[in-house]
Amino acid sequence: MTRPRGKNRMTVFTLTMMTVAAVVSLRGLPMMAKEGLSMVFYILFSTIMFLLPASLVAAELGGAFSREGGGVYTWVKEAFGSRWGFTAIWLQWIQNVVWYPTVLGFAAGALAYLFMDPGLADQGVFTGAVILICYWAATLVTLSGSSAAGSVTKYGVLLGTVLPGILIIVLGALWALMGNPLEFAPAGSHGAHARFFPHITGLGSIAFLGGIILLFAGVEVHAVHANELEEPGRQFPESMFLAMTIIFLLFMLGSLSVAAVVPADQISLTAGLMQAFTHLLDKFHIGFITPFIGLLCAFGAIGGVMSWIDGPSRGLLATARNGDIPPLMAKTNKNGVQINILLIQGAIVSVLACLYFIMANVSVAFFVLSAMTITLYLVVYILMYAAAIKLRISRPDLPRSYRIPGGVPGMIAVAGIGLLGVSFAFIVSFFPPTDLPVGNPVLYVALVASGLIIFIGLAMLMQAVKKPDWKQG
């Protein structure tokens, strides 16, 4: 891939913000806050066993292949061949398709507060319309080029994720310093689990862990932009480490703030953040800015979606040029953006969004779909870690601008920790959570397993039928 010149080059700050946008979603704060103090264990586990090794491995692989582009596709292909490289980027791409309507559903809930009518968040027509409008607006901006998309993503994460995240942290700290009761503490608890370690009665009781780890996923997605930096070998690792620090602080401190002011049994997974903001802002007599906060949170969700629209689809474009999928998918517009891939992606997202118009209650259905995305994405990380170990052994002389210290044993230790973390979360994801009415447990497992088999099978099928003339120059 050719590197952009001059003003079109990406800065460390922009790439850092795009990475934070790809990982951090404030809608995850209520999910973690609902666990009370146990959230500290979940966040530390996810950081040590997932975020840290993923950042280190992505920094090494991204620096080593900064000029090739393609991200996880290139990394896995170099280690195990194009079949598995395509499988990795395909799974990274397809799991997003289900994720988009859920995160934009959070945007719809935030916009309901902008219109001073929180009840709108429960109306399928309103939610579905917001998803369609916001998604296609984000797609149109992405089609105008990575510069425009990067700007919207950068300001989206700054104004809609970092700013509200800092605000909820500051307000939560003031709440505690003023001596107000902390809802996650025993004295002020309303059903909250005032314990550091989760109460484990079976794997179903920690099925929540898979969802928490998924909240930290995506630190590697913008490795496709490494070659757009002035000095990719040095700047890409810097961007990864800075993003990792911001992600950890926002998740940990933000979740504690929500848990401090809203009783655990009253936290809404979709509107919990705005519940906390409403409570805190009213407490400090500035409740009139609640609609503005809702607007910012919605803007942040849109910025996060835009971050994901460009990254994995850019990697899929690399597979089209390599001949792994039909050449129709390799078409780009005048800005070099993968137009047909984005249009197909948008069509699938639109179909999923229309479920809000025709179904009375889709929360459980989307939870099952979310469980599918967890298993699909964890397979991508298994392949990424395995590729990092393989390349350290098979290509020791490959120029790497950043190397995980310790030689091959160091890489095995870091990637091995990551493999243990994702493998454990992968197994847990097949167990229905004990605190969610998912219905028939056998059906739940069957649906999650069938989704994994079908989507991996589709990747293998496309590889089996691909033709030599698909490959471009």
Secondary structure, DSSP 8 states (H G I E B T S, - for coil): -----GGGSB-HHHHHHHHHHHH--TTHHHHHHTTTTHHHHHHHHHIIIIIHHHHHHHHHHHHHTTTT--THHHHHHHHH-HHHHHHHHHHHHHHHHHHHHHHHHHHHHHHHHHTT-GGGGG-HHHHHHHHHHHHHHHHHHHHT-HHHHHHHHHHHHIIIIIHHHHHHHHHHHHHHHTT---TTSGGG-SS----SS---SSGGGGTHHHHHHHHTTTTTGGGGGGGGBSSHHHHHHHHHHHHHHHHHHHHHHHHHHHHHHS-GGG--TTTHHHHHHHHHHHHTT-GGGHHHHHHHHHHHHHHHHHHHHHHHHHHHHHHHHTTSS-GGGG---TTS--HHHHHHHHHHHHHHHTHHHH-S--HHHHHHHHHHHHHHHHHHHHHHHHHHHHHHHH-TTS--SS--SSHHHHHHHHHHHHHHHHHHHHHHTTS--TTS--S-HHHHHHHHHHHHHHHHHHHHHHHHH--GGGS--
